[in-house]
Amino acid sequence: METDEQVKKRVLHQLQGEHGQEEDLIKAQKKRLLRQILEPKAKERLARIKIARPQIVELIENQLIALVQGKQIGGQISDADLKIILSKLMPEKRDITIRRK
């Protein structure tokens, strides 16, 4: 017979496994949808940006999916279109100057 602690651990483990499966399913759907809406060059650009700024790419991907689902963008997104979207969504660059005394 299982103790209360063992039952809690088993249930928690099952819930964590289910949550992981849901996350994997969502990631797969997101990846499939992005493959459909982005042209190859736009996909490459997004992959390069993901190396440098993964958090920003996550936001951009979600925004792209929302735009397509809201029917604000029709068809595939070209590299030029992605550049325009990126320029609007990316934070402004800061100029850094070093003064020596």
C-alpha positions as CSV (number, residue, x, y, z in Angstrom):
1,M,0.0,0.0,0.0
2,E,1.3,3.5,-0.9
3,T,1.7,6.1,1.7
4,D,0.3,9.6,1.2
5,E,3.7,11.0,0.3
6,Q,4.3,8.3,-2.3
7,V,0.8,9.0,-3.9
8,K,1.6,12.8,-3.9
9,K,4.9,12.2,-5.7
10,R,3.3,9.8,-8.2
11,V,0.5,12.3,-9.0
12,L,2.9,15.2,-9.3
13,H,5.2,13.2,-11.6
14,Q,2.2,12.4,-13.8
15,L,1.1,16.0,-14.0
16,Q,4.6,17.2,-14.9
17,G,4.7,14.6,-17.7
18,E,1.4,15.8,-19.1
19,H,2.5,19.4,-18.9
20,G,5.7,18.6,-20.8
21,Q,3.7,16.8,-23.5
22,E,1.4,19.8,-23.9
23,E,4.4,22.1,-24.2
24,D,6.0,19.9,-26.8
25,L,2.7,19.8,-28.8
26,I,2.4,23.6,-28.7
27,K,6.0,24.0,-29.8
28,A,5.5,21.6,-32.7
29,Q,2.3,23.4,-33.8
30,K,4.1,26.8,-33.6
31,K,7.0,25.5,-35.6
32,R,4.7,24.0,-38.3
33,L,2.7,27.3,-38.6
34,L,5.9,29.4,-38.9
35,R,7.2,27.1,-41.6
36,Q,3.9,27.7,-43.5
37,I,3.9,31.5,-43.1
38,L,7.6,32.3,-43.6
39,E,9.5,32.2,-46.9
40,P,12.9,30.4,-46.7
41,K,15.0,33.6,-46.5
42,A,12.8,35.0,-43.8
43,K,13.1,31.7,-41.8
44,E,16.9,32.0,-42.1
45,R,16.9,35.6,-40.9
46,L,14.8,34.7,-37.9
47,A,17.1,31.7,-37.1
48,R,20.1,34.0,-37.2
49,I,18.4,36.5,-34.9
50,K,17.4,33.7,-32.5
51,I,21.1,32.9,-31.9
52,A,21.7,36.4,-30.7
53,R,18.4,37.3,-29.0
54,P,16.2,34.2,-28.3
55,Q,13.8,36.1,-26.1
56,I,13.0,38.7,-28.7
57,V,12.5,36.0,-31.4
58,E,10.0,34.3,-29.1
59,L,8.0,37.5,-29.0
60,I,8.3,38.1,-32.7
61,E,7.2,34.6,-33.5
62,N,4.1,35.0,-31.3
63,Q,3.4,38.4,-33.0
64,L,3.7,36.9,-36.4
65,I,1.3,34.0,-35.5
66,A,-1.1,36.5,-34.1
67,L,-1.0,38.7,-37.2
68,V,-1.7,35.7,-39.5
69,Q,-4.5,34.3,-37.3
70,G,-6.0,37.8,-37.1
71,K,-5.9,37.8,-40.9
72,Q,-3.9,41.1,-40.9
73,I,-1.2,39.4,-43.1
74,G,-2.2,37.3,-46.0
75,G,0.0,34.7,-47.7
76,Q,3.7,34.1,-46.9
77,I,5.9,36.6,-45.2
78,S,8.9,37.5,-47.4
79,D,12.3,38.6,-46.1
80,A,11.6,42.2,-46.9
81,D,8.3,42.0,-45.0
82,L,10.1,40.5,-42.0
83,K,12.6,43.3,-42.1
84,I,9.8,45.8,-41.8
85,I,8.1,43.9,-39.0
86,L,11.5,43.6,-37.2
87,S,12.2,47.3,-37.5
88,K,8.9,48.0,-35.7
89,L,9.3,45.4,-33.0
90,M,13.0,45.5,-32.2
91,P,14.2,47.9,-29.6
92,E,16.1,50.9,-30.7
93,K,19.9,50.6,-30.7
94,R,21.7,52.7,-28.1
95,D,24.8,54.6,-29.1
96,I,27.6,54.0,-26.7
97,T,30.5,56.4,-26.6
98,I,33.6,56.1,-24.6
99,R,35.3,59.3,-23.5
100,R,38.9,59.1,-22.2
101,K,40.2,61.7,-19.8
